[in-house]
Amino acid sequence: MVLSFIGACLLWVGWFGFNAGSALAASPLATSAFINTHFAAAAAALGWTVAEWIHNGKPTALGAISGAVAGLVAITPASGFVQPFSALFIGLAAGVFCSFMVFAVKSRLGYDDSLDAFGVHGAGGTLGAILTGLFATCAINPIFGKDAAGNPLPTGAIDGHWGQVLNQLAGVGIAWGISIVGSLILLVVVDKVIGLRVTPEQESAGLDLSQHGEEGYDLNA
């Protein structure tokens, strides 16, 4: 748990590098992306914690850091396009939605996702991409340029450009399609070459020992 918490903290700090750093300059846009990233992660940690508290009767540190990562994932497509309050909403929504995916949907469907990569990254990224189309504003990033009168063209639905939501949905659909097809191909190749799953005995012994002949932790020392 301690190592998981440290890892989440490192992720939180490192995330500023490619969200704010994507501006490629110490500019107002980089500042906006930095603030949005921080706000969304904090709001998502809070959202997951409250949802978990309601669902399980108690909050956990693992839930809080899972929520933070969900918020970081969700805000990534939106960080350079939305205002801070929108970032707070995106983070809060991601924390609640991703916790629902982990607690309810995974239990209902029974898919194998020990690290909750789909529930956090897949669901969080999808939600964030769609909400980017809703909350993107030319006040932060006039990416579509200006009209003949010199006024910035609307960026997202909050500016009146509802078509951007459809653009984001199309992008999400394409990304899902590529990911599903690519993953299936890789899974088939891996299954044919070395196999996808270890035996129950190997899993019980521990993959570090059964697959690599060494122990990650000597608990008897």
Secondary structure, 3 states (H helix, E strand, C coil): CHHHHHHHHHHHHHHHHHHCHHHCCCCHHHHHHHHHHHHHHHHHHHHHHHHHHHHHCCCCHHHHHHHHHHHHHHHCCCCCCCCHHHHHHHHHHHHHHHHHHHHHHHHHHCCCCCCCHHHHHHHHHHHHHHHHHHHCCCCCCCCCCECCCCCECCCCHHHCCCHHHHHHHHHHHHHHHHHHHHHHHHHHHHHHHCCCCCCHHHHHHCHHHHHHCCCCCCCCC
